[in-house]
């Protein structure tokens, strides 16, 4: 259902990057991944630019316990690098140790401080892997060796090599990259499920997204849950109903499906890459 021709591909609500990683590098001259969650965009940046440092950090003390999960959450609660703490530790080293030892330890301290973004990315990645449903809120209680994912990180680093990684509000991002040759793919928090997301997103934001897309020059596609409010909000656009397996409900109801809509400002049947097929029924 993607349009046939575009030179800029912009993933506005990147999340795990499933669509970006799922699509081949095609004729797009520019690819952009964006997410408003700072920890998520930082993880993608470190994966792209510092994969070796990230793998080294992840390989250190690869435990998988509830206590480590809680320590990771406490670490990530510190939103910014504490430069004052580093200065205090440097002063302590100068005061308590002979000069040669103090200088050696200060060098190690500064090296660790420079890798703050990597340490944070590693902690966030561990938290995702160890948590239930990747929600980062509760321990998943399942054993996982984080080192088994190293090949995936290295492969992701190669795929992201020429991808721009942003951490912007969606409206500012759309305005920045909007051109006639731009294609925006949006997978925003679904209506009335906003509490499941780390970043706040209310009804005003749903309307703000619709208005930003309505003013854009490029083509766009939006994925949403199928409900009367969303259909009304995007009235006049092309709306296709689809359904997918509801993974979270499978343990309670085998074969449970989740109704969704794919909304575009172009006709996928004529402007898409191929004939739009009906959704395959896996059941």
N, C-alpha and C positions, 0 to 999 in steps of 0.2 A: 504493500500500500504506500510505500515511500514514493515521492515524486521521481520522475525519470531524470531530471536534470537539476542539480544544485551545486554550488561551488563552496558553500559554507554549511557545515553540519554542526548544530549547537544543541547539546543535551542540557536542558535548562534545570531539571531536577535530577542530577546525575545518580544519586544513591549509590548502589553497588555497581553501576555502570554496565548492567546486563545487556542493554541494547548496543551500547558502544562496543563492548567486547564481542557481541554476537554478530555485528556487521563487519564485513571485510573493509579494509582501506580501499575506497573506490576512487571515483573521480573528484571527490571533494578536495579542494585546495587547502581548506582549513577545517580542523575539528576542534571543538571546544567542549570540555567537560566542566560543569558547574554544580556546586552544591553549597547551600547556605550554612551547613554544619561545618564549622572550622576544623574539627578533628577529622572529618571525612575528606575534605579537600587537602588537608595536610598529609593524610595517608597516601592519597593519590600522587601528590607532589614528591613525597619521599620515595614512593615506589618508582616513579619516573626518573628522578634525578639522583637518588642515593640508595640504589637497591642493595649494594654490598654492605653499606653501613646498617641498613635496615635488617638485612639477614643476620649480620653479626649480633645486633641487639636482640633479635628474636631468638637467636641460638643460645643466649646466655640464660641459664637457670630456667629451662623450659618446663616448669611445673604445670600442674593442672588441678588446682584445688580450690575449694571455696574461699580459703583464707587469701590465696593469691588474687582471686577474683575481687575480693573486697579491697585489697591493697591497690589494685589497678584502678578501681573506681575512685578511691581517695586521691590517687596521683592525678587523674584526669580532672578532678574537681578544681585543681589549680589551673585556671584558664590561661595564665600567661607565665612566661619565664620570669623568675624572681631574681632580678639582677642585684638587688640589695643583699639578698642572702649570699650570693657569690662573693660580693665585696666583703661581707662580714667573715666568711670562711677564709678568704685570702688574708685578712688582717689577723685572724686567729693563728694561721700558719706562720706568719712573720713574727708574731709575738711569742709563740710557744716553741718553735723549732729553730735549730741552727740554719744559717743562710742556705747552704747547699741543699739540705733536705727540704726546706720550705719552698725553694725555687722549683725543685723537682715535682713536689706535690701540687704546687700552683699550676704548673704546666698541665698536669693531669686534670686538675679541676677545670681549667679553661677549655681543655679539649672536650670534656664532658659537657660543659656549658654550650659550646658551639653545636653540639649534636642534640640540643634540647628538642628540636623538631622531630628528629629520628626517634628519640626515646619516647616521645609522646605518640608518634605514629605506631611504634611497636606495641605500646601499652593499649592503644585503642584497637589495634588488630587482634591482640590477644583477647581483649574484652569481648569483641564480636564473636570470636571463635568459641570462647568458653561459655557464652551466655545462652539462655533458652531462646530459640527462634531468632537469634542474632539481635535481640532487642536491647542488650547491654544493661538490663535492669535486674535480672535474676540468673543465678548460676545454673547452667544446663545439666549438671550432674552426669555428664558423659565424658569418658576419657578421650582425649585427643592429643596426639603428638604434633605440636605446632610445626615441627621441622618437616613434616610430610607435605606441607603446603609451600615449601620454598620454591619448587619448580614453577608453581602457579604465579608466585610473586615475580620471578625472573621473566616469565613469559609476558606478564602484564606490563613489566617495565619496558620491554621491547615494543609492545603494542602502543604504549603511551608516548613513545619517544618524540613524536611530532604533534602531540595533542596539547593544546593550551588548557591549563587547569585554573579555574576561577573559583572565587569564594564571594559571590555577590548576591544581592537581592535580585529576584527574577526579573522585576520590572527594569532595573538598571541594566541588567545583562541583555535583555531583549532590545532595549534602546541602543546599546553599544554595538551590537553585532548585526542589527537589522539592515539588510540590503535586499534587493529584488532577487538575488541569487542565493539567499540564505534559506535553509530549512531548519526550523526549530522543532525538536521533539520534546514534549512536556509530559512528565509523569508525576503530577503534583500529589500531595496528600489527598486521599479520597474524602469526599464530602461526608461529614458526621463520623469520620474515623480519625480525626486529627489528633486525638489523645494518644494514638499509637506511635506518634512521631516525636523525635527529639526536639525539633524546632517548631515553635508555635505557628499555626496556620488557621485563621478563622474565616468566617463567611466573607468578610471584607477582602481578604486575600484572594478568595475564589473569584470575586467580582473584579478585583484589580488585575488578575491574570487575564480574564476575558477581555477587559478593556485594552490591555497592553497588546494582546494578540490582534484585536480588531484594528488597531492603528498601525500594525506592522506592514511592511511592504513585501516581506518574504512569505513563503509557504510554511504552514505549521500543522502539526498533528498533536492531539492531546489524548491521553488515556485516562479514563475515569471509571468510577463505579456507576452502574446504570440506575439512575433514580430520576424522579420527576423534576427536581430542582436543577440538576445538571442539564437535562434535556431542554428545559425552559431557558436556562442561561445561555445555551449555545444554539438557540433556535435560529434557523436560517443557514446553518452550516451542514455539511455532510456528516451524518451520524450513523455509524454501523454498530449494531449489537453483536457482541461476541461473548463467549463464556470460557472460563478456564477452571482447572481443578482447584478447589479450595483446600490447600495443603494443611492449614491449621485445623480444619474441621474433619479431616479424614479419620482421626482417631475416634470421633464420636459418630460420624455418619459416612460410611463408605460410599464413595462416588459423589460426594457433595461437590457442587459446582458454584462458581461465583460469577454473576452477570456483570459484564463491563461494556463500555462503549468506547469506540475509537472515533474521534471527532477531527475533521480536517476542514480547511478553508479552500479545498480543491476537490474535484471529483476523482477519487482513486481509480475508478473504473476506466477513465479516459486519460488521466494525467499520471497515473501510477505506473510502476515499472512493468506490470503484467496484469493479467486478468485477476480480479479480486475473487478469490475462492471462498466458499463457505467455510466456517470454522469446523475443523475436524472434530468429530465426537469420539473421544477416547474410550467411551464406556459402551 
